Amino acid sequence: MEKTPIWLYKLVQPIAAFALKIVYRPKIINKEVIPKEGPIILAGNHKMAFDPVLVTCGTKRTIHFMAKDVFFKGFKGFLFRSAGTLPVHVGKVHKDSFVAAIKILKQGESIGIFPEGTRNRTEKLLLPFKKGAVTLAKETNTKIIPLAISGRYLPFHGLTIEYGDPIDVSNMELEEANQLLEEKVRELLLKNQERISKKTNKKGRVNEN
């Protein structure tokens, strides 16, 4: 099978990840669940344009992210493709839209997906999940690692990137599998909110004393 070009990913990712670690000081939790080899799908919430780089901070593996095909026009499209990003053709059947992703997973590589389908600019914890991630997982018998990016996207305030245990949806119906994935990501987000709340309350008690 023809390999998807990743030369720009290899060139830019280490620099971008280093810069984000300096500026946002992300706390990375449970990165050891990401296997060093073999097919895997990483799927989680999406708030900012640089979330894909944040996701890669937890692994040295190349992650082929999926993005709307509207971003694959002109020179921008050249850059996206050279970074190993794959277009999702909105509105077409998944076997047509995800053919490149299926090939990549069959080659034993990794795919990154934000199931919300777009950046969440609302006050909601999550937007409803689309079924792309679980469809790919079932199509290729690949496990999914749920992940959550939490915290304030402000310099030096710190973000948290937490990876959950891999889930196997191969024997589930699509709707059930999608619901499970959304629940796992939601649990990670709520757990971090609780962690932040406890830390804030503890600091408040210390200040009061």
Residue, then its C-alpha position, 0 to 999 in steps of 0.5 A: m500500500e502507498k504510504t501517506p506523506i508525513w514529512l511535514y509532520k516529522l518536521v513541525q510536530p517536535i517544534a510545535a509540541f515543545a512550544l506548547k509544552i513551554v507555553y501551556r505546561p500541559k499535565i499528561i496523564n495515563k500516556e502509557v495506555i498508548p501502545k508503541e505499535g499496532p493500529i489504534i484510534l485516539a478520539g476526544n474533545h476539541k476546543m482549539a485549533f492546536d488540539p491535535v498537537l496537544v494530543t501528540c504530546g503523549t506519544k512519539r508515534t505519528i498520529h494521522f488526524m482527520a479533518k473536514d475536506v474544506f481545509f484541503k484546498g490550495f496550498k493549505g491542502f498541500l500542507f495538511r496532506s504533507a502532515g499526514t492529515l486525512p480529509v473527511h468528505v462530509g455527506k458521503v458514505h463512510k467507506d468512501s470518506f474513510v478509505a485512506a484511514i482504513k488503509i493506515l490502520k491496516q498498516g498498523e498505524s494510528i488515527g486521531i479523530f475529534p468526534e464532535g466534528t468541529r471545535n466546541r465553541t459553546e458552554k456545553l461540556l461536549l457536542p454530540f459525537k458523530k459516528g466516524a471514530v466507532t465506524l472506523a474501529k468496527e471496520t478495522n477491528t481497532k481499539i479506541i483510546p478516549l482522551a480529554i483536554s481540560g483546563r484554561y487555554l491561557p499561557f502558563h495556566g496549565l492544561t491537562i491531557e488525559y488518556g483513558d483505557p482502550i475500549d473495544v467496540s467491535n461487537m457493539e452496534l454503532e449507536e451503542a459504541n458511539q454512546l460508550l465513547e462519548e461517555k468515556v470522554r465525558e468521564l475524563l472531562l468531569k474527573n479533571q473538573e473535580r480535580i481542579s475544584k478540589k485543588t482550588n478549594k484546598k488553596g482557598r482553605v490555605n489562604e484563609n489560614 
